[in-house]
Amino acid sequence: MNMDLNRRQLLQGASLATLMGMPIRNLLAQKGALRTPTADHVILYRLGGGMTHIDTWDPKPGRPTAGPFNPITTSADGIQISEIFPQVARQMKHAALIRSVTSPIAAHGLASYLIQTSYTPNNNVIHPGVGSMAAHERHQLGALPAFVSINGNAQKAGYLGQKCEAYYIGRPGEKDPYLSFPAGISKIRGNKRIEILERMNKRKSNYFGAPEMKNVESSIDDAVALMQSPALKSMEIDNDNPDLQRYGDTDFGRASLLARNLVESGVRFVQVNRGGFDNHGGIEDAMINHGEIMDPALASLIEDLNVRGMLDRTMVVMVSEFGRTPRVNTNAGRDHWSRVFSVFFAGGGVKPGTVVGASDIDGMYPDSRPVKPQDIPATICHALGADWTKTVITPQERPFKLTQEGSDPVFELFA
């Protein structure tokens, strides 16, 4: 089927839409929604604190800003990364980098909000994060939630509603105590309690009619469906799982292995959270520790997705809210720096071995193809086949673009 509408078809459709009471702008929005996705799933690593770009994805050998780590060659021709990622270096033939993200915002909260939602904070509205956008635009597959956040909370769904909130996993791979009946409560007895609770909530919901009551009702329905689903087993990791040794028996390693299992089971969007990158002092020791934990997990994930035939349809993204100062400070650390930083991509239609943009010789400013933080959510939406310019009407009848006006996908990333 040809997804593009020519002028004649558009006019014919517009006439029919007008007769049916559908505004022409809605028809145009439908055209924008008819996109061919390059990815069915996304695994987003959100690294809180501002990860240094020079000590990871954009080394500057021989320059005064180079820092303590040497660059190493990778399996992608012409691309070097930091020596703290030797296993990831072998997987770079599947990956791509943006080295020219630039922003005027170097405050943690504001910058983190911007790169997750494409918006700056507004006291009157909560903008949804990109994971919630994915849950809103791509239908749920099976009983598992469309959006799962591991090792930390994701940005709220805001006006997209309860159905688009992330399911939170605090201890990756362990059985969720809230999705089973307490000890001593049989399945029959537990189900009876759930039936009573459902009746009570529906009576209150029908009586009060409040959106909050509907949200509670939706949450309970989803939880019950998940409790009764065989797919729930994919959220658990046995301690003797041989893959755990490759990924690393750490929270980050477990989360990465769990992310693999979840997308295999149909979860649309998995967010893995890791903090500890606000390294104003002692950055060398901090990044050695980060590398030891992150390198085997990220490399094993990409390798496994590729071997299992899922990498082509699963986009892996690693992003932080900003970078860190090119020059090391007097405390052997780096401070906040948003003028240029990097984002890592792999799979999901990304052209392997691609580098978009460049920082200058010392990693201080973009040298070519500047990319805005708000372009990252738009790029992910594009990969999922979602119209990033789509207008969403909030419960307060306010129109908002799915991503902020002026957010643009980085099309050069895609094959």
Secondary structure, DSSP 8 states (H G I E B T S, - for coil): ------HHHHHHHHHHHHHTT--HHHHHHHHHH----S-SEEEEEEETT---STTTTS--TTSTT--S--EEE-SSTT-EEETT-HHHHHHGGGEEEEEEE--S---HHHHHHHHHHSS--BTTB----HHHHHHHHS---SSS-SEEEESS-----GGG-GGGS-EEESSTBS--GGGS--TT--HHHHHHHHHHHHHHHHHHHHHH--HHHHHHHHHHHHHHHHHT-GGGGGGB--TT-HHHHHH-SSHHHHHHHHHHHHHHTT-SEEEEEE-----SS-HHHHHHHHHHHHHHHHHHHHHHHHHTT-GGGEEEEEEES-EE-SS--TTS---EE-SSEEEEEESTTB-TTEEE-EE-TTSSSEEE--B-TTHHHHHHHHHTT--TT-EEE-TTS-EEESS-TT----GGGB-
